């Protein structure tokens, strides 16, 4: 009689299996979407602050980001003013 009380329902076990599989697939989908989101953010983000002061290979990457994202003449003026201030310690009008 006690065996009937602990009888396992095959339908419930099957549903539990499907739920765990779907949960794992949803988790993997979130991971993939987050990786794609990070790649897209890196591709479209603005350059880091003071990128023109970098002295390694990252300078080229940030330079290209700056060139793509903004108006070239405006950025050139900002860079020249920033470099002038860095070199000579004052801004030029």
C-alpha positions as CSV (number, residue, x, y, z in Angstrom):
1,X,0.0,0.0,0.0
2,X,2.8,2.4,0.8
3,X,4.2,1.9,-2.7
4,X,1.2,3.4,-4.3
5,X,1.7,6.6,-2.3
6,X,5.2,7.1,-3.6
7,X,4.4,6.2,-7.2
8,X,6.2,8.5,-9.6
9,X,4.1,10.0,-12.3
10,X,5.9,9.7,-15.7
11,X,4.2,12.8,-17.0
12,X,5.6,14.9,-14.2
13,X,9.1,13.5,-14.7
14,X,8.9,14.3,-18.4
15,X,7.7,17.8,-17.8
16,X,10.5,18.4,-15.2
17,X,13.0,17.1,-17.8
18,X,11.7,19.4,-20.5
19,X,11.7,22.4,-18.1
20,X,15.3,21.8,-17.2
21,X,16.3,21.5,-20.8
22,X,14.4,24.7,-21.7
23,X,16.0,26.5,-18.7
24,X,19.5,25.5,-19.9
25,X,18.7,26.7,-23.4
26,X,17.4,30.0,-22.2
27,X,20.5,30.5,-20.0
28,X,22.8,29.8,-23.0
29,X,20.7,32.1,-25.2
30,X,21.2,34.9,-22.6
31,X,24.9,34.3,-22.5
32,X,25.2,34.5,-26.3
33,X,23.1,37.7,-26.4
34,X,25.3,39.3,-23.8
35,X,28.4,38.4,-25.7
36,X,26.9,39.9,-28.9
37,X,25.8,43.0,-26.9
38,X,29.3,43.4,-25.6
39,X,30.9,43.1,-29.0
40,X,28.4,45.6,-30.5
41,X,29.0,48.1,-27.6
42,X,32.7,47.9,-28.1
43,X,32.3,48.5,-31.8
44,X,30.0,51.6,-31.3
45,X,31.3,53.1,-28.1
46,X,33.0,56.5,-28.1
47,X,36.8,56.7,-27.6
48,X,38.1,56.6,-24.1
49,X,38.9,59.9,-22.3
50,X,42.4,61.3,-23.2
51,X,42.8,58.7,-25.9
52,X,45.2,61.0,-27.7
53,X,47.7,60.6,-24.8
54,X,48.0,56.8,-25.2
55,X,51.4,55.5,-26.2
56,X,50.5,51.9,-27.2
57,X,48.6,50.1,-29.9
58,X,45.3,51.1,-28.3
59,X,46.0,54.6,-29.6
60,X,45.2,53.5,-33.2
61,X,42.0,51.8,-32.1
62,X,40.8,54.8,-30.2
63,X,41.9,57.1,-33.0
64,X,39.8,55.2,-35.5
65,X,36.8,55.3,-33.1
66,X,37.2,59.0,-32.8
67,X,37.5,59.5,-36.5
68,X,34.3,57.4,-37.2
69,X,32.1,58.7,-34.5
70,X,32.5,62.5,-34.7
71,X,33.0,65.4,-37.1
72,X,36.6,65.3,-38.3
73,X,37.2,69.1,-38.2
74,X,35.7,69.5,-34.8
75,X,37.8,66.7,-33.4
76,X,40.9,68.0,-35.1
77,X,40.5,71.3,-33.2
78,X,40.0,69.6,-29.9
79,X,43.1,67.4,-30.5
80,X,45.2,70.4,-31.5
81,X,44.1,72.4,-28.5
82,X,44.6,69.4,-26.2
83,X,48.1,68.7,-27.6
84,X,49.0,72.4,-27.4
85,X,48.0,72.5,-23.8
86,X,49.9,69.3,-23.1
87,X,53.0,70.5,-24.8
88,X,53.1,74.2,-23.9
89,X,50.9,74.2,-20.8
90,X,48.4,76.8,-22.1
91,X,45.7,77.0,-24.7
92,X,46.0,79.0,-27.9
93,X,43.2,81.1,-29.1
